[in-house]
């Protein structure tokens, strides 16, 4: 079973839920797919024993074959290639300018070049770390600074998931393509929210994403106080409320120190085990 933990906005407590749920189980994988700002390691402090490079395909121009026909720049929807043709000589000459950070590695230019003047190159865009902390197998995707291909790193991180062991995915906040890449192939999605108008607005958007992807979902209310807004929405849409975590200064203090909730408050382990039990029952 793959359980994704998502939210329509940052700061709702996704990582708190993902980490504490993982630590409550006996044999589990925890995958940090928030590759632009991975922070699961802060609370888990795992031992890392593998690091894998994540690479994307880039074009390499063979100037001996290139006729500067501009076909490559015309088909590149990301404007990663610009062709400058100079003069009108028997042997064409000019320059192909490649903007590497705009390239999405689709390989269209390589496939469609009429002169076969573009070869397949590679460029690193991130890394995947694999490690362990007690009963938790840890996988982290980390996007290199200034890179934009978060889904590429997410897909690579997810490729290391052992399908015979339950996996919990800490997804990025929001509803971007990175979130879609994280939720893809998940069996269930925990939507973490907070009982505010902003929390409700972003929960509505995140819920729509799970509907489009046809992933069953349930809600965890963090910083629970007056939950009427969220409860009304969940009741209207027949979404189960799986768990509530109170708005408590002591919990915030524990989080600020990088401690897991179940370590500071052992009684929460049973609550997270009950959360996992509810998810399994909803899968039947």
Buried (B, 14 or more C-beta within 10 A) or exposed (E): BBBBBBBBBEEBBBBBBBBBBBBBBEEBBBBBBBBBEBBBBEBBEBEEEEEBEBBBBBBEBEEEEBBBBBBBBEBBEBEBBBBEBEEEEEEEEBEBEBEEEEBBBBBBBBEEBEBEBBEEBEBEBBBBBBBBBEEBBBBBBBBBEEBBBBBBBBBBBBEBBEEEEBBBBBBBBBBEEBBBBBBBBBBBBBBBBBBBEEBBBBBEEBBEBBEEBEBBBBBBBBBBEEBEBBBEBBEEEEBBBBBBBEBEEEBEEBBEEEBBBBEBBEEBBEBBBEBBEBBBEBEE
